[in-house]
Amino acid sequence: MSRPKSRSFAMALLALALPLGAARAQQDPAFTAFFDGEPELLLAPQEDGSVSFELVAGAPHVGHLAFIVLSAAGDPQEALAEGRVLEARVIGIEGVVRGVLPLSTASGQVDLSHVNGVLMDRSGRLSAVTSMAGGPQGGGSLAIQIQPGGPPICMVPSPPPCTGGQLPDLIVSNIKIQTVQTSTACGPLLPRVNCGAVGFNATATIKNVGTCAIRCNTNISLRWGNGPPGNILFDATSQVVPSSDILPGGTMTITRHYYLGPCVGGFQQTEHFTAIVDSLGTIAESNEGNNQATPVVTCHHF
């Protein structure tokens, strides 16, 4: 997918894509974010008690995934792992994602300060999350700046390099799948979104069981797989995430979002999820045969 190559070209695309055109782009602070690269999330309670949203991500995030998450967590990875994903969409060429959230303020019980926006680039790195002090008052829109995610946290001083016969050894020690309840038919149910398809987060805990550390900013590759028992299909590409220092016995987590259709039907089947760490084979390990996780069993709506 091509990206805008100039300010004027980006303005022309917005004028074509949005009925309000250039006049709105000049007046609305959210639309100026498209050009200055500072993503914003706007929430607006409607008269019927629903909540509309508009995430203006800008040209740098075209083609990335945008998640609207209900979570009190301030860290983007924690928000995706522990929160409830309300929307998950690819950011189109106009750099804007908008819609109505499956929330209602009519009862007065929805805490809009916990509605976050998280961006994920093509490598699976979470690059941004909203930081919000409080919900909108009087039914007006509230603009929230998205805080960029920082680089991996590196130890000072760095752990010593591997020597002699020392090598790291990465395993997937745990996979956590976001589920909603247990079905008597086939186990924990994957949550439904939109028209009945399922959308949820999967988090893999990567553990170093070797004899020396993974050094900071080492690219860790992870390839996910899912399917019915005995027929797991793996993703065509791997997530690649820069690591912090992972000492022997230490861990890091990698999260991705799943969206599984179709949007029809009502039956359920068992779904297995697994992942392979160092799927690209770039890290020399003491044991190259223990990189795949034991499948986690869930129940999939169809």
C-alpha positions as CSV (number, residue, x, y, z in Angstrom):
1,M,0.0,0.0,0.0
2,S,1.5,3.4,-1.0
3,R,1.8,6.2,1.5
4,P,1.4,10.0,0.9
5,K,4.7,11.3,-0.4
6,S,4.1,15.0,0.3
7,R,2.0,17.4,2.4
8,S,0.0,18.5,-0.7
9,F,-0.7,14.9,-1.8
10,A,-1.9,14.0,1.7
11,M,-4.2,17.0,1.7
12,A,-5.6,16.0,-1.7
13,L,-6.3,12.5,-0.4
14,L,-8.1,13.8,2.6
15,A,-10.2,16.1,0.5
16,L,-11.3,13.1,-1.6
17,A,-11.9,10.7,1.3
18,L,-13.7,13.1,3.7
19,P,-16.8,15.0,2.8
20,L,-15.8,17.9,5.0
21,G,-12.6,18.4,2.9
22,A,-9.8,20.9,3.5
23,A,-11.8,23.3,5.5
24,R,-12.2,20.8,8.3
25,A,-8.5,19.8,8.0
26,Q,-7.6,23.5,8.7
27,Q,-10.1,23.9,11.6
28,D,-10.0,20.5,13.4
29,P,-6.9,19.9,15.6
30,A,-7.4,16.1,15.1
31,F,-6.9,16.4,11.4
32,T,-3.8,18.5,11.7
33,A,-2.3,15.5,13.5
34,F,-2.3,13.8,10.1
35,F,0.5,16.1,9.0
36,D,2.5,16.7,12.2
37,G,2.6,13.0,13.2
38,E,1.0,13.2,16.6
39,P,-1.9,10.7,16.7
40,E,-5.0,11.7,18.6
41,L,-8.1,9.9,19.8
42,L,-11.4,11.8,20.1
43,L,-14.4,10.4,22.1
44,A,-17.9,11.9,21.8
45,P,-20.9,10.7,23.8
46,Q,-24.0,10.8,21.5
47,E,-27.6,11.7,22.4
48,D,-28.6,8.1,22.4
49,G,-26.0,7.3,25.0
50,S,-23.5,5.6,22.7
51,V,-19.9,6.7,22.3
52,S,-18.4,7.5,18.9
53,F,-14.6,7.6,18.4
54,E,-12.2,9.0,15.8
55,L,-8.6,7.9,15.9
56,V,-6.4,10.1,13.7
57,A,-3.1,8.3,13.3
58,G,-1.6,10.2,10.4
59,A,0.6,9.2,7.4
60,P,3.3,7.4,9.5
61,H,0.8,4.8,10.6
62,V,-1.0,4.0,7.4
63,G,-1.2,0.2,7.1
64,H,-0.7,-0.4,10.8
65,L,-3.3,-1.9,13.1
66,A,-5.4,0.4,15.4
67,F,-7.0,-1.0,18.5
68,I,-9.5,0.7,20.7
69,V,-9.2,-0.9,24.1
70,L,-11.1,-0.7,27.4
71,S,-8.4,-1.0,30.0
72,A,-7.0,0.9,33.0
73,A,-3.5,-0.1,32.1
74,G,-1.2,2.7,30.9
75,D,1.3,0.4,29.2
76,P,0.2,-0.6,25.6
77,Q,1.2,-4.2,26.0
78,E,-0.6,-4.6,29.3
79,A,-3.7,-2.8,27.8
80,L,-3.9,-5.3,24.9
81,A,-3.1,-8.3,27.1
82,E,-5.5,-7.5,29.9
83,G,-8.1,-5.2,28.5
84,R,-11.2,-5.6,26.3
85,V,-10.6,-4.8,22.6
86,L,-13.6,-2.8,21.4
87,E,-12.4,-2.3,17.8
88,A,-9.5,-3.6,15.7
89,R,-9.0,-2.1,12.2
90,V,-6.2,-1.5,9.7
91,I,-5.5,2.2,9.2
92,G,-6.3,3.1,5.6
93,I,-4.7,5.6,3.3
94,E,-6.6,8.5,4.8
95,G,-4.9,7.8,8.2
96,V,-8.2,7.9,10.1
97,V,-10.2,5.2,11.9
98,R,-13.7,6.1,13.2
99,G,-16.9,4.4,14.4
100,V,-19.2,3.8,17.3
101,L,-18.0,1.8,20.3
102,P,-20.0,-1.1,21.8
103,L,-20.4,1.0,25.0
104,S,-23.3,3.1,26.4
105,T,-23.0,6.1,28.7
106,A,-26.8,6.0,29.3
107,S,-26.4,4.2,32.6
108,G,-23.7,6.5,33.7
109,Q,-21.4,3.5,34.6
110,V,-18.9,3.6,31.7
111,D,-15.5,5.0,32.7
112,L,-14.3,6.7,29.5
113,S,-11.0,7.4,31.1
114,H,-10.2,3.8,30.5
115,V,-10.7,3.9,26.7
116,N,-7.3,3.7,25.1
117,G,-6.0,3.6,21.6
118,V,-3.1,1.3,20.7
119,L,-1.2,1.2,17.5
120,M,0.7,-1.9,16.2
121,D,3.2,-1.7,13.3
122,R,3.9,-4.5,10.8
123,S,6.5,-6.1,13.0
124,G,4.1,-6.4,15.9
125,R,5.7,-3.6,17.9
126,L,3.2,-1.6,20.0
127,S,4.2,2.0,19.1
128,A,1.6,4.1,20.9
129,V,-1.1,4.2,23.5
130,T,-3.5,6.9,24.7
131,S,-3.1,8.5,28.1
132,M,-6.3,10.0,29.4
133,A,-7.0,11.9,32.6
134,G,-10.8,11.8,32.6
135,G,-13.9,11.3,30.5
136,P,-15.6,14.1,28.6
137,Q,-18.0,16.3,30.4
138,G,-21.3,17.7,29.1
139,G,-21.3,15.5,26.0
140,G,-18.4,17.3,24.2
141,S,-15.5,15.7,22.4
142,L,-12.2,15.1,24.3
143,A,-8.9,14.9,22.5
144,I,-6.3,12.6,24.0
145,Q,-2.7,12.7,22.9
146,I,-1.2,9.2,22.2
147,Q,2.1,8.8,24.0
148,P,4.8,7.0,21.8
149,G,6.1,3.8,23.2
150,G,9.8,3.9,24.1
151,P,12.7,1.6,23.2
152,P,13.4,-1.6,25.1
153,I,14.8,-1.0,28.6
154,C,18.5,-1.9,28.7
155,M,20.5,-2.8,31.8
156,V,23.4,-0.5,32.9
157,P,25.9,-2.0,32.8
158,S,25.0,-4.6,30.2
159,P,25.1,-8.3,31.1
160,P,28.3,-10.0,30.1
161,P,28.5,-11.6,26.6
162,C,28.3,-15.4,26.3
163,T,31.6,-17.2,26.8
164,G,32.9,-20.7,26.5
165,G,30.0,-23.2,26.2
166,Q,27.4,-20.6,27.3
167,L,24.4,-20.1,25.1
168,P,20.9,-18.7,25.7
169,D,17.9,-20.9,25.2
170,L,14.5,-19.5,24.4
171,I,11.2,-21.3,25.0
172,V,7.5,-20.2,25.0
173,S,6.7,-20.8,28.7
174,N,3.1,-19.7,28.5
175,I,0.4,-18.6,26.1
176,K,-2.5,-16.6,27.3
177,I,-5.6,-16.3,25.2
178,Q,-8.3,-13.7,25.9
179,T,-11.5,-15.6,26.6
180,V,-14.9,-14.6,28.0
181,Q,-16.4,-17.7,29.6
182,T,-16.4,-21.5,29.5
183,S,-18.6,-23.4,27.1
184,T,-19.7,-26.9,28.0
185,A,-19.2,-27.8,24.4
186,C,-15.4,-27.2,24.0
187,G,-13.9,-25.0,26.7
188,P,-13.1,-21.3,27.2
189,L,-15.0,-19.2,24.6
190,L,-13.2,-16.6,22.4
191,P,-15.0,-13.2,22.6
192,R,-17.2,-12.1,19.8
193,V,-16.9,-8.7,18.1
194,N,-18.8,-6.8,15.4
195,C,-21.1,-9.1,13.5
196,G,-20.3,-12.3,15.3
197,A,-16.8,-13.0,14.3
198,V,-14.2,-13.3,17.1
199,G,-11.5,-10.7,18.0
200,F,-9.1,-11.2,20.9
201,N,-5.5,-10.9,22.1
202,A,-2.9,-13.7,22.4
203,T,0.2,-13.1,24.6
204,A,3.2,-15.4,24.6
205,T,5.7,-15.3,27.5
206,I,9.2,-15.9,26.2
207,K,11.7,-17.3,28.8
208,N,15.4,-17.7,28.6
209,V,16.3,-21.1,30.1
210,G,19.9,-21.0,28.9
211,T,23.2,-20.2,30.6
212,C,23.8,-16.6,29.4
213,A,21.7,-13.5,28.6
214,I,20.0,-12.3,25.5
215,R,21.4,-8.8,25.0
216,C,19.2,-5.7,24.8
217,N,17.8,-4.9,21.3
218,T,18.1,-8.4,20.0
219,N,15.3,-9.1,17.5
220,I,13.1,-11.9,18.9
221,S,11.0,-13.6,16.2
222,L,7.7,-15.3,17.0
223,R,5.4,-17.2,14.6
224,W,1.8,-17.9,15.7
225,G,-0.3,-20.9,14.7
226,N,-4.0,-21.8,15.3
227,G,-6.6,-24.3,14.1
228,P,-8.6,-27.3,15.0
229,P,-6.8,-30.2,16.8
230,G,-4.3,-31.8,14.4
231,N,-4.7,-29.1,11.8
232,I,-2.8,-26.1,13.1
233,L,-1.8,-23.6,10.4
234,F,1.0,-21.1,11.1
235,D,1.1,-17.5,10.1
236,A,3.0,-16.8,6.8
237,T,5.2,-14.2,8.6
238,S,6.7,-13.8,12.0
239,Q,6.4,-11.0,14.5
240,V,9.8,-9.5,15.2
241,V,10.2,-7.5,18.5
242,P,13.3,-5.9,19.9
243,S,14.1,-7.4,23.4
244,S,15.2,-6.0,26.6
245,D,18.1,-7.8,28.3
246,I,16.8,-11.3,29.1
247,L,18.9,-12.8,31.8
248,P,19.0,-16.6,32.4
249,G,15.5,-17.3,34.0
250,G,14.2,-14.0,32.7
251,T,11.2,-13.4,30.5
252,M,9.6,-11.0,28.0
253,T,6.1,-11.0,26.5
254,I,4.9,-10.6,22.9
255,T,1.2,-9.8,22.1
256,R,-0.7,-10.0,18.9
257,H,-4.4,-9.5,18.0
258,Y,-6.4,-12.2,16.2
259,Y,-9.6,-11.6,14.2
260,L,-11.3,-14.8,13.1
261,G,-14.4,-14.8,10.9
262,P,-16.8,-15.5,9.4
263,C,-19.6,-13.3,10.6
264,V,-22.3,-16.0,10.4
265,G,-23.4,-19.2,12.1
266,G,-23.7,-20.3,15.7
267,F,-21.9,-23.5,16.2
268,Q,-18.6,-24.0,18.1
269,Q,-15.5,-26.0,17.7
270,T,-12.2,-26.5,19.6
271,E,-9.4,-24.2,18.5
272,H,-5.8,-24.7,19.4
273,F,-3.2,-21.9,19.6
274,T,0.6,-22.2,19.7
275,A,3.7,-20.2,18.8
276,I,7.3,-20.8,17.9
277,V,10.0,-18.5,19.3
278,D,13.1,-17.7,17.2
279,S,11.1,-18.8,14.2
280,L,13.5,-17.1,11.9
281,G,16.5,-19.0,13.4
282,T,18.6,-15.9,14.1
283,I,19.7,-16.8,17.6
284,A,22.2,-19.5,18.5
285,E,20.6,-21.6,21.3
286,S,21.8,-24.5,23.4
287,N,18.6,-26.4,22.5
288,E,17.1,-25.7,19.1
289,G,14.3,-28.3,19.5
290,N,12.2,-26.7,22.3
291,N,11.0,-23.5,20.6
292,Q,7.4,-24.5,20.1
293,A,4.8,-24.1,22.8
294,T,2.3,-26.7,23.9
295,P,-1.1,-25.8,22.3
296,V,-3.6,-23.9,24.3
297,V,-7.2,-25.1,24.0
298,T,-10.1,-22.7,23.4
299,C,-13.6,-22.8,21.9
300,H,-14.3,-20.9,18.7
301,H,-17.7,-19.5,17.6
302,F,-18.6,-20.0,14.0
